[in-house]
Every structure is written in C-alpha cells, then in structure tokens.
Amino acid sequence: MIMLITGALLFIIGVWAMLSRKDIIRIIIGFTIVDTGIHLIIIAIGYVKGGTAPIIDKAVSSAEASFAGLASLRQVVDPVPSALVLTAIVIGLAVTGLILAFAVRLNKLGKITNIDDYEEQKW
C-alpha cells in the first residue's frame, strides 16, 4: 500500500512539475518523475504479500500447479507487471534521452531553455 501511495504521489508531483514549469530541463525531470511513479504503481498492483515466484519448486509443487491446487496458486506472483516495468524502464530511458537531445539542440540554437521564448517554433 505504501508503494502505491508513493507511486501516486510521484505521479502527481511529476505532472505538477511538467505543467507548472517553463524550463525544458525541469519539464524533463517532471517527465522522469511521472515515469518512475507509474512504475511504482504497476509494481504495487502486481505485488502479492508473502508471494512466491511462479516457479515449480519447493514453494509451489507440480501438484499445486495443477488445476486441483488452483487455490494455492493465489500466493504466486504474476510476473507480467514486473516484465512490463522492465520494458517500461528501457522505453522511458530512451524517451528521456530523446527529449534531452531535443533540449540540447534547442539550447544550441537559442541558448535558452524557457519554452515561452521559442515563439517561432510553436504551431
């Protein structure tokens, strides 16, 4: 529950940082905080207290893994949220790198990082 609340707080702080600031670097930092908050929320949703890995061994025998022991499989952690977060971390890193490349390019063109100063590049 603490991880879910922390993820929600990070999400809100990141959205606030992206919407209230005009500096490109601060917007990128806000995006990264939102990304981290979403990761924590996904991990918190997939967490099972006292759960075990979905591997047939001492914790979960092959008899328990059959349909007869389906009730005991409630303590097995679903690996999909963890796999999604690992993929999202890689994608988030790539997106952050791309945004930083745009920020560096904009800084080289105009020597400014405030988004309000780029009037000619807005639609």
MDAnalysis code that builds the backbone (N, CA, C; Angstrom):
import MDAnalysis as mda
import numpy as np

u = mda.Universe.empty(369, n_residues=123, atom_resindex=np.repeat(np.arange(123), 3), trajectory=True)
u.add_TopologyAttr("name", ["N", "CA", "C"] * 123)
u.add_TopologyAttr("resid", np.arange(1, 124))
u.add_TopologyAttr("resname", ["MET", "ILE", "MET", "LEU", "ILE", "THR", "GLY", "ALA", "LEU", "LEU", "PHE", "ILE", "ILE", "GLY", "VAL", "TRP", "ALA", "MET", "LEU", "SER", "ARG", "LYS", "ASP", "ILE", "ILE", "ARG", "ILE", "ILE", "ILE", "GLY", "PHE", "THR", "ILE", "VAL", "ASP", "THR", "GLY", "ILE", "HIS", "LEU", "ILE", "ILE", "ILE", "ALA", "ILE", "GLY", "TYR", "VAL", "LYS", "GLY", "GLY", "THR", "ALA", "PRO", "ILE", "ILE", "ASP", "LYS", "ALA", "VAL", "SER", "SER", "ALA", "GLU", "ALA", "SER", "PHE", "ALA", "GLY", "LEU", "ALA", "SER", "LEU", "ARG", "GLN", "VAL", "VAL", "ASP", "PRO", "VAL", "PRO", "SER", "ALA", "LEU", "VAL", "LEU", "THR", "ALA", "ILE", "VAL", "ILE", "GLY", "LEU", "ALA", "VAL", "THR", "GLY", "LEU", "ILE", "LEU", "ALA", "PHE", "ALA", "VAL", "ARG", "LEU", "ASN", "LYS", "LEU", "GLY", "LYS", "ILE", "THR", "ASN", "ILE", "ASP", "ASP", "TYR", "GLU", "GLU", "GLN", "LYS", "TRP"])
u.atoms.positions = np.array([
    [0.818, -1.195, 0.000],
    [0.000, 0.000, 0.000],
    [0.861, 1.258, 0.000],
    [1.991, 1.198, 0.725],
    [2.893, 2.354, 0.782],
    [3.481, 2.619, -0.594],
    [3.809, 1.544, -1.310],
    [4.389, 1.715, -2.641],
    [3.368, 2.329, -3.598],
    [2.118, 1.940, -3.467],
    [1.063, 2.501, -4.316],
    [0.873, 3.984, -4.032],
    [0.875, 4.356, -2.756],
    [0.723, 5.769, -2.387],
    [1.934, 6.570, -2.850],
    [3.128, 6.001, -2.677],
    [4.341, 6.688, -3.124],
    [4.322, 6.887, -4.636],
    [3.904, 5.864, -5.364],
    [3.811, 5.992, -6.825],
    [2.813, 7.049, -7.240],
    [1.666, 7.093, -6.556],
    [0.655, 8.108, -6.883],
    [1.183, 9.507, -6.574],
    [1.885, 9.651, -5.430],
    [2.456, 10.959, -5.090],
    [3.505, 11.383, -6.109],
    [4.359, 10.454, -6.517],
    [5.377, 10.781, -7.520],
    [4.716, 11.178, -8.841],
    [3.647, 10.490, -9.194],
    [2.920, 10.823, -10.429],
    [2.368, 12.248, -10.355],
    [1.746, 12.576, -9.225],
    [1.163, 13.915, -9.070],
    [2.254, 14.981, -9.060],
    [3.350, 14.733, -8.354],
    [4.452, 15.702, -8.307],
    [5.044, 15.893, -9.708],
    [5.203, 14.816, -10.439],
    [5.761, 14.913, -11.789],
    [4.853, 15.678, -12.734],
    [3.552, 15.424, -12.660],
    [2.605, 16.163, -13.511],
    [2.613, 17.634, -13.142],
    [2.662, 17.915, -11.833],
    [2.733, 19.308, -11.393],
    [4.014, 19.965, -11.913],
    [5.138, 19.254, -11.851],
    [6.407, 19.813, -12.329],
    [6.366, 20.065, -13.827],
    [5.710, 19.193, -14.575],
    [5.657, 19.384, -16.030],
    [4.735, 20.533, -16.409],
    [3.638, 20.707, -15.678],
    [2.653, 21.716, -16.069],
    [2.939, 23.096, -15.487],
    [3.650, 23.169, -14.390],
    [3.841, 24.467, -13.755],
    [5.153, 25.131, -14.119],
    [6.054, 24.425, -14.727],
    [7.372, 24.980, -15.046],
    [7.495, 25.246, -16.531],
    [8.287, 26.243, -16.881],
    [8.519, 26.594, -18.283],
    [9.913, 26.201, -18.751],
    [10.757, 25.777, -17.819],
    [12.126, 25.386, -18.155],
    [12.120, 23.957, -18.711],
    [12.781, 23.765, -19.823],
    [12.757, 22.468, -20.501],
    [13.356, 21.366, -19.624],
    [14.448, 21.679, -18.958],
    [15.108, 20.669, -18.120],
    [14.192, 20.255, -16.969],
    [13.478, 21.204, -16.382],
    [12.562, 20.869, -15.286],
    [11.373, 20.050, -15.802],
    [10.956, 20.329, -17.012],
    [9.877, 19.530, -17.611],
    [10.355, 18.091, -17.825],
    [11.583, 17.943, -18.266],
    [12.145, 16.595, -18.467],
    [12.258, 15.863, -17.130],
    [12.681, 16.573, -16.090],
    [12.759, 15.959, -14.766],
    [11.362, 15.545, -14.302],
    [10.361, 16.384, -14.564],
    [8.980, 16.031, -14.226],
    [8.512, 14.797, -14.961],
    [8.868, 14.691, -16.235],
    [8.517, 13.502, -17.009],
    [9.146, 12.253, -16.400],
    [10.395, 12.362, -15.983],
    [11.084, 11.219, -15.385],
    [10.433, 10.817, -14.059],
    [9.996, 11.811, -13.282],
    [9.328, 11.509, -12.009],
    [7.986, 10.818, -12.273],
    [7.241, 11.283, -13.289],
    [5.979, 10.629, -13.648],
    [6.237, 9.191, -14.069],
    [7.274, 9.000, -14.859],
    [7.632, 7.657, -15.324],
    [7.925, 6.725, -14.146],
    [8.687, 7.218, -13.183],
    [9.011, 6.417, -12.012],
    [7.759, 6.123, -11.179],
    [6.881, 7.110, -11.043],
    [5.633, 6.902, -10.308],
    [4.763, 5.832, -10.937],
    [4.686, 5.840, -12.252],
    [3.894, 4.820, -12.950],
    [4.503, 3.434, -12.732],
    [5.819, 3.358, -12.734],
    [6.476, 2.065, -12.489],
    [6.129, 1.544, -11.099],
    [6.179, 2.431, -10.109],
    [5.858, 2.003, -8.740],
    [4.403, 1.562, -8.627],
    [3.503, 2.251, -9.314],
    [2.085, 1.868, -9.264],
    [1.888, 0.487, -9.883],
    [2.526, 0.232, -10.999],
    [2.372, -1.074, -11.653],
    [2.940, -2.187, -10.775],
    [4.097, -1.947, -10.157],
    [4.692, -2.949, -9.273],
    [3.801, -3.182, -8.051],
    [3.220, -2.098, -7.513],
    [2.340, -2.236, -6.337],
    [1.083, -3.026, -6.681],
    [0.569, -2.851, -7.883],
    [-0.627, -3.596, -8.286],
    [-0.313, -5.091, -8.398],
    [0.868, -5.425, -8.887],
    [1.220, -6.833, -9.075],
    [1.801, -7.503, -7.850],
    [1.973, -6.754, -6.751],
    [2.597, -7.315, -5.557],
    [1.631, -8.230, -4.807],
    [2.129, -9.369, -4.359],
    [1.362, -10.296, -3.532],
    [2.137, -10.477, -2.233],
    [1.521, -10.108, -1.094],
    [2.209, -10.214, 0.194],
    [2.453, -11.681, 0.533],
    [3.690, -12.013, 0.808],
    [4.060, -13.391, 1.113],
    [4.077, -14.273, -0.117],
    [4.053, -13.670, -1.287],
    [4.006, -14.428, -2.532],
    [5.336, -15.047, -2.901],
    [5.284, -15.916, -3.856],
    [6.490, -16.586, -4.319],
    [6.584, -16.470, -5.835],
    [7.741, -16.744, -6.359],
    [7.950, -16.674, -7.803],
    [7.163, -17.782, -8.503],
    [6.725, -17.570, -9.709],
    [5.954, -18.594, -10.422],
    [6.850, -19.703, -10.997],
    [7.554, -20.365, -10.108],
    [8.471, -21.438, -10.500],
    [8.076, -22.682, -9.722],
    [8.015, -23.806, -10.392],
    [7.661, -25.051, -9.712],
    [8.905, -25.553, -8.982],
    [8.874, -25.462, -7.658],
    [9.968, -25.922, -6.806],
    [9.389, -26.262, -5.435],
    [10.125, -26.019, -4.366],
    [9.637, -26.344, -3.026],
    [8.432, -25.492, -2.647],
    [8.425, -24.241, -3.057],
    [7.329, -23.347, -2.670],
    [6.028, -23.715, -3.381],
    [6.125, -24.077, -4.646],
    [4.949, -24.475, -5.431],
    [5.291, -25.785, -6.119],
    [4.659, -26.855, -5.659],
    [4.942, -28.150, -6.263],
    [4.137, -28.318, -7.546],
    [4.476, -29.358, -8.283],
    [3.756, -29.592, -9.536],
    [2.302, -29.979, -9.276],
    [2.016, -30.618, -8.128],
    [0.627, -30.958, -7.793],
    [-0.178, -29.698, -7.512],
    [0.443, -28.733, -6.839],
    [-0.246, -27.475, -6.572],
    [-0.439, -26.659, -7.841],
    [0.458, -26.833, -8.797],
    [0.361, -26.079, -10.033],
    [-0.729, -26.622, -10.953],
    [-1.246, -27.807, -10.664],
    [-2.316, -28.350, -11.486],
    [-3.629, -27.657, -11.144],
    [-4.678, -28.001, -11.846],
    [-5.967, -27.371, -11.621],
    [-6.535, -27.694, -10.241],
    [-6.148, -28.858, -9.672],
    [-6.666, -29.231, -8.362],
    [-6.154, -28.283, -7.281],
    [-4.952, -27.819, -7.416],
    [-4.382, -26.927, -6.422],
    [-4.436, -25.477, -6.825],
    [-5.434, -25.100, -7.576],
    [-5.530, -23.740, -8.100],
    [-5.658, -22.702, -6.994],
    [-6.301, -23.059, -5.889],
    [-6.471, -22.109, -4.789],
    [-5.135, -21.732, -4.157],
    [-4.193, -22.672, -4.130],
    [-2.897, -22.370, -3.527],
    [-2.038, -21.495, -4.436],
    [-2.427, -21.357, -5.668],
    [-1.655, -20.519, -6.584],
    [-1.921, -19.031, -6.385],
    [-2.790, -18.697, -5.469],
    [-3.035, -17.273, -5.201],
    [-1.815, -16.601, -4.606],
    [-0.904, -17.382, -4.038],
    [0.309, -16.815, -3.463],
    [1.434, -16.715, -4.480],
    [1.171, -17.067, -5.710],
    [2.184, -16.950, -6.756],
    [2.087, -15.555, -7.367],
    [3.222, -14.891, -7.466],
    [3.268, -13.535, -8.001],
    [3.163, -13.588, -9.519],
    [2.319, -12.720, -10.057],
    [2.175, -12.624, -11.506],
    [3.417, -11.923, -12.073],
    [4.137, -12.541, -12.989],
    [5.356, -11.920, -13.497],
    [5.114, -10.850, -14.560],
    [3.896, -10.713, -15.042],
    [3.626, -9.762, -16.124],
    [3.879, -8.308, -15.699],
    [3.409, -7.839, -14.531],
    [3.715, -6.444, -14.163],
    [5.210, -6.172, -14.058],
    [5.962, -7.111, -13.530],
    [7.408, -6.906, -13.432],
    [8.040, -6.828, -14.813],
    [7.589, -7.680, -15.724],
    [8.126, -7.646, -17.082],
    [7.740, -6.343, -17.783],
    [6.508, -5.890, -17.541],
    [6.080, -4.617, -18.136],
    [6.918, -3.455, -17.614],
    [7.223, -3.465, -16.319],
    [8.019, -2.374, -15.750],
    [9.438, -2.416, -16.287],
    [10.008, -3.597, -16.424],
    [11.359, -3.675, -17.007],
    [11.376, -3.115, -18.424],
    [10.358, -3.442, -19.204],
    [10.264, -2.901, -20.559],
    [10.043, -1.388, -20.521],
    [9.193, -0.937, -19.594],
    [8.906, 0.494, -19.499],
    [10.127, 1.287, -19.055],
    [10.969, 0.692, -18.230],
    [12.197, 1.388, -17.819],
    [13.083, 1.639, -19.026],
    [13.231, 0.642, -19.877],
    [14.074, 0.789, -21.071],
    [13.467, 1.830, -22.018],
    [12.149, 1.751, -22.227],
    [11.490, 2.712, -23.115],
    [11.564, 4.118, -22.522],
    [11.348, 4.240, -21.211],
    [11.436, 5.546, -20.559],
    [12.828, 6.144, -20.663],
    [13.840, 5.311, -20.543],
    [15.218, 5.796, -20.689],
    [15.454, 6.308, -22.099],
    [14.964, 5.592, -23.089],
    [15.132, 6.022, -24.483],
    [14.383, 7.321, -24.759],
    [13.172, 7.431, -24.246],
    [12.384, 8.658, -24.456],
    [13.047, 9.837, -23.750],
    [13.548, 9.618, -22.540],
    [14.244, 10.690, -21.826],
    [15.497, 11.123, -22.575],
    [16.216, 10.172, -23.118],
    [17.395, 10.502, -23.918],
    [17.032, 11.310, -25.150],
    [15.935, 10.955, -25.810],
    [15.485, 11.696, -26.987],
    [15.060, 13.114, -26.617],
    [14.328, 13.249, -25.521],
    [13.907, 14.586, -25.080],
    [15.123, 15.428, -24.704],
    [16.098, 14.828, -24.042],
    [17.311, 15.564, -23.688],
    [18.075, 15.986, -24.939],
    [18.073, 15.135, -25.973],
    [18.733, 15.512, -27.227],
    [18.040, 16.715, -27.864],
    [16.694, 16.730, -27.821],
    [15.956, 17.892, -28.324],
    [16.275, 19.134, -27.498],
    [16.370, 18.976, -26.185],
    [16.666, 20.117, -25.320],
    [18.058, 20.673, -25.597],
    [19.022, 19.801, -25.802],
    [20.378, 20.254, -26.115],
    [20.387, 20.971, -27.449],
    [19.652, 20.427, -28.416],
    [19.582, 21.066, -29.747],
    [18.921, 22.444, -29.657],
    [17.838, 22.538, -28.905],
    [17.186, 23.836, -28.729],
    [18.089, 24.815, -28.006],
    [18.832, 24.325, -27.031],
    [19.750, 25.190, -26.297],
    [20.865, 25.688, -27.200],
    [21.342, 24.847, -28.115],
    [22.401, 25.291, -29.032],
    [21.874, 26.307, -30.029],
    [20.630, 26.175, -30.420],
    [20.059, 27.121, -31.380],
    [19.767, 28.462, -30.730],
    [19.205, 28.435, -29.539],
    [18.754, 29.681, -28.948],
    [19.440, 30.085, -27.666],
    [20.235, 29.213, -27.080],
    [20.912, 29.470, -25.804],
    [19.934, 29.764, -24.677],
    [18.712, 29.294, -24.799],
    [17.721, 29.486, -23.753],
    [17.001, 28.164, -23.526],
    [16.468, 27.996, -22.340],
    [15.752, 26.759, -22.036],
    [14.299, 27.007, -21.657],
    [13.849, 28.263, -21.697],
    [12.458, 28.571, -21.370],
    [11.600, 28.327, -22.610],
    [10.535, 27.554, -22.488],
    [9.737, 27.202, -23.665],
    [8.925, 28.375, -24.185],
    [8.707, 29.391, -23.379],
    [7.965, 30.562, -23.857],
    [8.798, 31.402, -24.824],
    [10.106, 31.235, -24.813],
    [10.974, 32.030, -25.683],
    [11.078, 31.462, -27.089],
    [10.461, 30.354, -27.362],
    [10.517, 29.744, -28.692],
    [9.207, 30.003, -29.426],
    [8.886, 31.252, -29.641],
    [7.613, 31.615, -30.273],
    [7.543, 31.145, -31.723],
    [8.637, 31.221, -32.447],
    [8.610, 30.871, -33.872],
    [8.475, 29.376, -34.115],
    [8.732, 28.554, -33.115],
    [8.649, 27.115, -33.287],
    [7.346, 26.536, -32.776],
    [6.430, 27.396, -32.308],
    [5.122, 26.910, -31.875],
    [4.179, 26.879, -33.063],
    [3.132, 26.113, -32.983],
    [2.205, 25.997, -34.106],
    [1.277, 27.164, -34.146],
])
